């Protein structure tokens, strides 16, 4: 049992080495659409690529973010179970209650390659990685209690994995005033960005099913079947449209639609992998024999396309001389490695206690598919340099032993 928990925590740690939308968004728990400027506006709202801004440069590697989270295990939980010589009935019930149907794991991040903004145009590139997986609670139930029920059924919704990695080359134009809006009504600014995507790899669960049955006359029978589809070396595209308006002095509202016509077509390598594990009529009397059959098969398939569902974001922000508050609502239209079909509300605040130093705080409210996220950041900014560090905690108000995940963000830019 201790080894299992250790392996689960190790997987979370390794997955955090993968790289997410934008480093600076971690400072505000993703309430960032109207806060983004310079190169980052290329990814959040290109309407805010302003002609009044000086040259803004995004340096390689130093604008990076990583995250890893799960829905069940924190350090306190791991230490509790690892310290137990024997798991009693109450301990087993507690662990299964924490997993709540399935163990869900997510990780990902973003690494800057380059970026430059001048006037109302930006050109940038970054590498993004996403990983999402789930494992049915029934597996842990069998591990803890043994094969006690008459039957177990396993389905794809509770056991699956998906991953996607790509590098984008993005060009954006913004700060266009929409015509035909009469004065004194608030004027609306618009912008767009287009991204050429170079796919690195894709993994997706196409099919998964399984069962375990127990019958005194037929013994134990089991079947587990999984089919994975993989792609490497792809080419694709996505677009973003954004608008915003200053409704009142200091009060802005905006809207973006991301992943417009988003796709990656995998050309270099495309294959499917099938794995089958089966047990037929197993009794205690023959358990010492080769009682199971394990098969695997890999075969090339025609090039396939990974679609990137559109994502809608609404935001509002109020800016005072020394403080700013914001709210973002984001809603994807399909569950994928990069999107959530369940809407998420994020709130954030920042203030300037001393000149050139901003302190930030953000919270992303939890729902049935997304955890609570709380962010803390500090940022130094003057005429020439913008540098900041941020830390985000999952399912805990503060980073520590109660966190079920962590995000780290490093941001650095230069202006001239």
N, C-alpha and C positions, 0 to 999 in steps of 0.2 A: 504494500500500500504506500509506504514512504517513497519507494522508487517511482511509482506511478505519479505521485504528486510532484516529485522532483522533475520528472520528464515533462509534465505539463508546464511547470514554471520555466523550465529551460526552453521549451518551444516558444513561450511568450517572449523570453529574452532574446532569442535568436530572431524572431520575427520583427522585433523592434529595429534590427539592423536594416531592414528594408526602408525604402524611403517613401506627400499629401498636398493639398491644394497650394498652400503658400505659407512660408515660415511666419510672416508677421501676423497671420490670422490667429495663431496660437495665443498671442498676447491678449486677445479679446474673445476667446472661446468661439471664434468664427463669426462674431458680429462685426464684420469688417468691410462690407461692400461699399459703404459711403466713406470709410476712413482711408481706403487705399489711394495711393498717389504714386506718381512716377511709374516705374516699371510694373509694380504690383497692380496698378489699375488695369493693366493689360489682361489680367486674369480675374478681376473682380467687378469692375465697371469701367469699360473704356471711355464712357462718356466723360469721365473725370480726368482724361488726358488733356490738361489745360495748356493753352498757348502761353499763359503767363508764367509757367514754371521754367526754371533754368534747366540746363543739361543735367540729367539724372542717370547715374551709372550703377548697374547691378553687377557686383563682382562674382567671379566663379566660386562655387562651393560654400561661401560664407552666408548665403541666404538659404538655410536648410532647416528642415523639420523632420522629426521622426515621432511615431507614436505606436503604442501597443496596449491593448486592453482585453479584458475578458469579463464575463458576467458573473463569475463565481468566486474566484480565488484572490485574496489579498495576502500580504505577508503574515499578518496575524493568523489568518486561517491556516496557512501552510505550516507555520511554527506550531500551532496547536496540534494538528494531526501528526506532524513529524515527531513530536515529543511523546506520542502515545505508543506504548508497547503493544497494547491491544485496543482495537476499536470496539466499543460497546454499542449496544443497540441505539442509544441516544446519539452517539457520534455518527453512526451511519445515516440516521434520519436527518441529522443536521446537514451533512454533506450533500445528500440528495436534494434537500430543500433549497440549498444554495444554488445548485445547478439548475433547478426549475425547468425540467423538460429537456434541455440540451445545453451543453457547454459551448458558448460562442466566443470566438477569438477574432480579433481584428488588428491589423497593423498596416503601416504604410508611411508615406512621407513624400517630401519633395526636396530636390537638390538643384540649386541654381547652376546654370552653365554660363550664361552671359545675359546682359540686358542694357539697353540704352533708351532714354526718352529725351526727345528734344521737341520743343513746341507742343503740338498736339498729336505727335506720332511716337510710337514705341516699337522696338524690335527686341525680342527676347527669346530665350530658350531655357528649358528646365527638364529635368528627368523626374518622373513620378512613378511610384510603386504602390500597389494596393493588394492586400491579402485579407480574405474573409473566409472563416471556416466554422463548422458546427459539428458536434459529436453528440449522439443521442444519450440521454441519461440512462437508458436501458442497459447500455454496456457496463456502466459503473454499477448499476443495480445487480447485474449478474456477477460482477467481480466481488461485490461486498457480500451478497447473500447466496451466491451459487445459482444454479439453474433450477429454480423452485417452481415457477409458474408452468402451466400446461403449454403456453405458447407466447412467443414474443414476435412482434412485427416491427420492421425497420423501414423507414421511408426517407426519401431524398430531402424533405423539408427539415428534418432533424439531423441529418448527417450529410455534409457536403463540403466542398472547398472551391474557391474561385480566387484567381489572382490575375493581375494585369499590370504591365510595366511598359512605359513608352517615354520617348523624348519628344517634346513639342518645340516647334519653331513658330513663334507667334508674332504677327504684325497687327498693330492696332492704330486706329484713328479716332479722335474724339473731339469734344468741345464744339459740336455742331448745334446751332440753335434751330429747333424745329420751326418751320414757317407757319403762317396763318394763325398764330396765337395772339390775339389782340392785347395791347396794353390796356389797363395796368395788371392784367392777369399774370401770374408767375410764368416766366419763360422756362421752356424745357430744353435741356441739353441732351444730346444723343451721341452715341459712339458705337463702334463695332471692332471686333478683332477676329482674325482668322488664323487657324493653327494648322500647320502641316505636321502630321504625327508620324513618327518612326517607331513602330512597334518593336519592343524587345522580346517579350514573351507573354503568353496567355495560357491559363489553365482553368478549366471549367468542368464541373460535374454535369455530365449529360444525363446519366441514368444511375439510380441507386435503389436497390430493394433488397430485402432479406427477411428471413424468419428463422426461428428456433422453436421446435415442438417437442413435447415429451409425451410418450404414450407407453403404458406398460406392455402392450402387445407389439408395438413397432419400435420401441427404443427411442433414442433421441435422433432427430433429423434436423439438419440445419443447412441453410443456403444464404450466401452473401454474394451479391453481384454488383459491381460498380464499373461504370464506363466514364473515362476522362477524355476530354478533348484538349489537345495542346497545339499551340502555334508559336512560331519564332520567326522574326524578320518580317515585319509587316509595314504597310504604308496606309495612311489614313488622313482624315480631315475632321475638323470641328469648327464651329463658329459661335460667337457670342454677340448679342445685342444688348445695349444698356441705355437707360435714360435716368435722369435725375432732375430735380427742380428745387429751388429754394422757395418754399411756400411762404415763409415769414423770415424776418431777419434772424439768422442763426439756426433756422429749422429747415432741414432738407429731407426729401423723400425720394426713393429711387426704386427701379425695377431692372432686373436682368433676366435674360433667358440664355442659358449656357448649353453646350453640347448640341447646338443646332446642326442637324445632318451629320452627327458624330459617328464615325466608324473607323475601324482598322481592319484591313484585309491582309490576312497572313499568307505570305507567298513563299518564303524561304523554306519553312518546314511546317507541315500540318499533318497531324496524326491523331489516332485514337488508341487508347490503351484500355483493355478489358481485363478485369480481375474477377476470378470466381473461387470461392471457398465453399466446400460442401461436405456434409457428414450424412451418411446413410445408415440408418438402423444401428445406432451405437448402443451397446449394452456394457455393463460393468465387466462382463466376462471377456470381452474382446477389446477393452480400452488400451491394452498394451500393444496391439497390432497397429498397422498403418490405417487408422480409422477415418482419416480425412483425405480429401482430394483438393489440391490447389492448382489452379491453372491461370496463366496470364498470356495475353496476346497483344502485340503492337502492330499496327499496320498504317501505311500512309493513306491519306484521304485527299480529296480535292481541296484547293485553297478555300478557306471559309472567312466569313466576315463577323467581327465582333462589333455589335452596335453599342453606342453610348447614348442612353436615353436622355432626353432633354431634362433640364433642371431649372425650376423657377425660383427666384429669390426676390423678396420684398424687404425694404429696409427704410428706417427713419433714423435721423440723427439730429441732436440739438447741441450746438457748440456755443459755450460761453468763453469768456476771455481766458480763464484758467482751468476749465473743466469741460468735458464732452461726454454725453451719454448717447447710446445707440441701441437699436433693436433690429434683428434680422430674422426673417422667416424663410426657410428654404424647404423646397418640396420637390423630390424627384418623382418620376413617373413610372419607375420600375426598380425592383431590388436587383442590384448587380454588385460587383466588387467595388465600384466607385460611387454608387448611388444608393439612397434609401427612399423607398416609396412612402415612408411615414414622415410627415412634416416635423421640423425641428425649429424651436424658438430659442434664439440666443440674445442675451442682454450683456451690455458692457459699459464701463465707465473708465475715464482716464482723467487725471488732473496733474497739474504742474506745481509741485511744492516749491521748487526753486527753478531759476532760469535754465533752460536747455535740458531739463530732466523731466520726463513724463513717467508717471506710475500708472499701470493699467490693471484692471480686474474685469473678468468676464465669467458668465455662467451660461452653459447650454443646458436647457431644461430636459429632464429625462422623459422617455415614453416607453412604450412596450418593446421597441426595437433599438433604442439608442440610450446610452447611459448618461447620467449626470456628468458634466464636465465643468471644472472650475479652473480658471486661469489667473496667473499672476505674472506681471512683466515689468521691466524697467527699461527705459529707452533714453539715450542721450542723443540730442540733435542740435547742431549748430548750422552755420551757413554752408559748410563744406562736407560734413559727415553725419551719418545717421547710423547709430549702433545700438542694438538691444538684445536682451536675453529674456526668455520666458519659460515658465514651467506650468504644466497643466496636470490636474489630478482627475481620475475617473472614479465615480461613485463615492467620492469623499470630498469634503469641503477643503481639506488641506492635504498636500502631498505627504505620504508617510505610510505607516503600517496598515492603514485602512484603505489605501488606494487599490483599486483593481486594474490599474493601468497608469501610464504616464506619457506625456508628450513633452518634448524638448524643442525649443525654437531658438535659432540664432539668426539675427538679421543685421546686415551691414550694407550701406549704400553710400555713394559719394555724389555731391552736386557741385556744379561749377557755374 
